[in-house]
Amino acid sequence: MRILRAILGIASLAALASLAFAATDISGQWKGASDEGPAFTFNFKMDGAKLTGSMLNQEGKELPIEEAKLDGDNISFSVNSEWQGQPIKLVAKGKVTADAIQLNIGTEGGAWGTEVDLKRAPAAGK
């Protein structure tokens, strides 16, 4: 009987630990304004632990996110975009909570950057 209780206890602890370390599913559309003015819209998709998605540029064109990682509550990715006809690479790093993503987005070289608080957009039809 003690062995059975020990096995059940270990199994319960393992299940709780896996829930605690599971990545939050951030699939869906997230929107927010930056402290520097521009608004940002991201469409994220989680497939297991793999994060993919896109950013909408100011003209509404979808730009794929690259090098995307979600490790616990830490998120990071990059987006190849352009500014005044010149290619730029934006890098984003931040923290994810159940209802918000706080990002620092800037150019790869650090010449420009801004803070963005993203909120999950309501699903279509809601």
C-alpha positions in Angstrom: 0.0 0.0 0.0 2.8 2.4 0.8 4.4 1.7 -2.6 1.1 2.5 -4.3 0.8 5.8 -2.4 4.3 6.7 -3.2 3.8 6.0 -6.9 0.6 8.0 -7.0 2.3 10.9 -5.1 5.2 11.0 -7.6 2.8 10.8 -10.5 0.8 13.7 -9.1 3.9 15.8 -8.6 5.1 15.1 -12.1 1.8 16.1 -13.6 1.8 19.4 -11.6 5.4 20.1 -12.6 4.6 19.6 -16.3 1.7 22.0 -16.0 3.8 24.6 -14.3 6.5 24.4 -17.0 4.2 24.2 -20.0 4.3 27.2 -22.4 1.3 29.4 -22.5 -0.6 29.1 -25.7 -0.5 32.5 -27.2 -2.1 31.5 -30.5 -4.3 34.3 -32.0 -4.1 37.9 -32.8 -2.5 40.4 -30.3 -2.6 44.2 -30.7 -1.1 47.2 -28.9 0.3 50.7 -29.3 3.9 51.6 -28.5 5.2 54.4 -26.4 6.7 55.8 -29.7 3.5 56.0 -31.6 3.1 53.1 -34.0 0.5 50.4 -33.4 1.5 46.8 -33.7 -0.5 43.7 -34.7 0.8 40.2 -34.4 -0.7 36.9 -35.3 0.9 34.1 -33.3 0.5 30.3 -33.7 1.6 27.7 -31.3 2.1 24.1 -32.6 3.2 22.3 -29.5 6.3 24.2 -28.3 6.9 25.7 -31.8 6.0 29.4 -32.2 5.3 30.9 -35.6 3.3 33.8 -36.9 3.4 37.2 -38.5 3.4 41.0 -37.9 1.2 43.3 -39.9 3.1 46.3 -41.2 1.6 49.7 -41.6 0.2 48.9 -45.0 -1.4 45.7 -43.7 1.1 43.3 -45.3 1.9 40.2 -43.2 5.6 39.8 -42.4 6.7 36.4 -41.0 8.3 36.3 -37.6 11.5 34.4 -37.5 13.8 32.9 -34.8 10.7 32.7 -32.6 11.1 31.3 -29.1 8.7 31.0 -26.1 10.5 29.7 -23.1 8.3 29.8 -20.0 7.1 33.4 -19.9 10.0 34.7 -22.1 9.3 35.5 -25.8 11.7 36.5 -28.5 11.6 36.8 -32.3 12.7 38.9 -35.2 10.9 40.3 -38.2 12.5 41.5 -41.5 10.8 44.7 -42.5 11.7 48.0 -44.2 11.8 51.6 -43.3 11.7 54.3 -46.0 12.5 51.7 -48.6 15.5 50.3 -46.7 15.5 46.7 -45.2 15.7 46.5 -41.5 15.6 43.7 -39.0 13.4 44.2 -35.9 14.1 42.2 -32.8 11.6 41.7 -30.1 12.0 40.4 -26.5 9.5 40.3 -23.7 7.3 38.7 -21.1 4.1 36.8 -21.6 1.3 36.7 -19.0 -2.2 35.1 -19.4 -3.7 38.3 -20.8 -0.8 40.4 -22.0 2.6 40.4 -23.8 5.0 43.2 -22.9 7.6 43.6 -25.6 10.6 45.7 -26.3 10.9 46.0 -30.1 13.8 47.7 -31.8 16.2 47.6 -34.7 18.8 45.0 -34.7 21.6 47.6 -34.3 19.8 49.4 -31.5 19.3 52.7 -33.3 15.6 52.6 -32.5 13.4 50.9 -30.0 10.0 51.1 -28.2 8.0 49.3 -25.5 4.7 47.7 -26.6 1.9 46.3 -24.4 0.0 43.8 -26.4 -3.5 42.5 -25.6 -5.2 39.5 -27.1 -7.7 40.6 -29.7 -11.3 39.2 -29.4 -11.9 36.2 -31.7 -13.8 37.0 -34.8 -17.6 37.0 -34.2 -17.3 37.7 -30.5 
